[in-house]
């Protein structure tokens, strides 16, 4: 979909992402290099771009390190080794990366310094099973959690209990060196114990939140230059249910106005084999069905990391003509929604938002424009 309102929404989304770029938010929060060894470690979808930002800020300093990111999210670095592993379900590379990161912080001294770069996705990228468990055990649990519709906080609490590196255990391995964590939050509430399952979070830690969902929404609001209502940066629940709720709210609202929201919804799959789609396209299809062709409303919903679930789209855009164009193609939105096949619906319309990996991650960005 390409019209002035759709392009406006794309610009709003881009502004939200730009506010969370590691090149912008890492340097002002980075400690100075210490007198001993300086070790950079990290995990998450933004880990490689955060590492590159450290290298630029510490140009000329003596440091080394290793980080792990999702396949396809790596960027070139000079000193910090970038590993890649699977997300959202871990693989053997996830376990190998966890062991290499632990090895990097073994045997440090009090004069040494560790800087940890943590972002969303670290849970599956650092998959080191707790004693008595295997990687296959963790894979099966992750697959079950992803299909369950459980909120991210609940999933990460379970992941911590099964891990030898999460829940502060990586922080313990860094002792007695000084540890500073720079974190980009992708979880509702920005709880450091939940971000990436909290591998470097312990009480009293030097833990710096450098980008959050609210910061991204505030940047989008500033870019809009019109009346904006931020509905919340930590909205959870079923994606389709939130689509209905926000659709009903939009129909009651008068424009011009922009409704913004963030957070992480869920899609409960059940036992039926699903189609293709993520939580943002499912939200949008439910929203479109609720709006039923309302002539003054457009919307965009997309994951800030550039990947909505496991497909190649960040999300999609809807407008007043979405359902009418679908009907001309013989597409029944209600059936696609019931089959959790929202990606296929928007792909057929040409309305997917495809950006590629953004190299940051502050959760979902939803924008509803009422003219």
Rosetta blueprint (number, residue, H / E / L):
1 X L
2 X L
3 X L
4 X H
5 X H
6 X H
7 X H
8 X H
9 X H
10 X H
11 X H
12 X H
13 X H
14 X H
15 X H
16 X H
17 X H
18 X H
19 X L
20 X L
21 X L
22 X H
23 X H
24 X H
25 X H
26 X L
27 X H
28 X H
29 X H
30 X L
31 X L
32 X L
33 X L
34 X L
35 X L
36 X L
37 X L
38 X E
39 X E
40 X E
41 X E
42 X E
43 X E
44 X L
45 X L
46 X L
47 X H
48 X H
49 X H
50 X H
51 X H
52 X H
53 X H
54 X H
55 X H
56 X H
57 X H
58 X L
59 X L
60 X L
61 X L
62 X L
63 X L
64 X E
65 X E
66 X E
67 X E
68 X E
69 X E
70 X E
71 X L
72 X L
73 X L
74 X L
75 X L
76 X L
77 X L
78 X L
79 X L
80 X E
81 X E
82 X E
83 X E
84 X E
85 X E
86 X L
87 X L
88 X L
89 X L
90 X L
91 X L
92 X H
93 X H
94 X H
95 X H
96 X H
97 X H
98 X H
99 X H
100 X H
101 X H
102 X H
103 X H
104 X H
105 X L
106 X L
107 X L
108 X L
109 X L
110 X L
111 X L
112 X L
113 X E
114 X E
115 X E
116 X E
117 X E
118 X E
119 X E
120 X L
121 X L
122 X H
123 X H
124 X H
125 X H
126 X L
127 X L
128 X L
129 X E
130 X L
131 X L
132 X L
133 X L
134 X L
135 X H
136 X H
137 X H
138 X H
139 X H
140 X H
141 X H
142 X H
143 X H
144 X H
145 X H
146 X H
147 X H
148 X H
149 X L
150 X L
151 X L
152 X H
153 X H
154 X H
155 X H
156 X H
157 X H
158 X H
159 X H
160 X H
161 X H
162 X L
163 X E
164 X L
165 X L
166 X L
167 X L
168 X L
169 X H
170 X H
171 X H
172 X H
173 X H
174 X H
175 X L
176 X L
177 X L
178 X E
179 X E
180 X E
181 X E
182 X E
183 X E
184 X E
185 X L
186 X L
187 X L
188 X L
189 X L
190 X L
191 X L
192 X L
193 X L
194 X L
195 X H
196 X H
197 X H
198 X L
199 X L
200 X L
201 X L
202 X L
203 X L
204 X L
205 X L
206 X E
207 X E
208 X E
209 X E
210 X E
211 X E
212 X L
213 X H
214 X H
215 X H
216 X H
217 X H
218 X H
219 X H
220 X H
221 X H
222 X H
223 X H
224 X H
225 X L
226 X L
227 X L
228 X E
229 X E
230 X E
231 X E
232 X E
233 X E
234 X E
235 X E
236 X L
237 X L
238 X E
239 X H
240 X H
241 X H
242 X H
243 X H
244 X H
245 X H
246 X H
247 X H
248 X H
249 X H
250 X H
251 X H
252 X H
253 X L
254 X L
255 X L
256 X L
257 X E
258 X E
259 X E
260 X E
261 X E
262 X E
263 X E
264 X L
265 X L
266 X E
267 X L
268 X L
269 X L
270 X L
271 X L
272 X L
273 X L
274 X L
275 X L
276 X L
277 X L
278 X L
279 X H
280 X H
281 X H
282 X H
283 X H
284 X H
285 X H
286 X H
287 X H
288 X H
289 X H
290 X H
291 X H
292 X L
293 X L
294 X L
295 X L
296 X L
297 X E
298 X E
299 X E
300 X E
301 X E
302 X E
303 X E
304 X L
305 X L
306 X L
307 X L
308 X L
309 X L
310 X L
311 X L
312 X L
313 X L
314 X L
315 X E
316 X E
317 X E
318 X E
319 X L
320 X L
321 X L
322 X H
323 X H
324 X H
325 X H
326 X H
327 X H
328 X H
329 X L
330 X L
331 X L
332 X L
333 X H
334 X H
335 X H
336 X H
337 X H
338 X H
339 X L
340 X L
341 X L
342 X H
343 X H
344 X H
345 X H
346 X H
347 X H
348 X H
349 X H
350 X L
351 X L
352 X E
353 X E
354 X L
355 X L
356 X L
357 X L
358 X L
359 X L
360 X L
361 X L
362 X L
363 X L
364 X E
365 X E
366 X E
367 X E
368 X E
369 X E
370 X E
371 X L
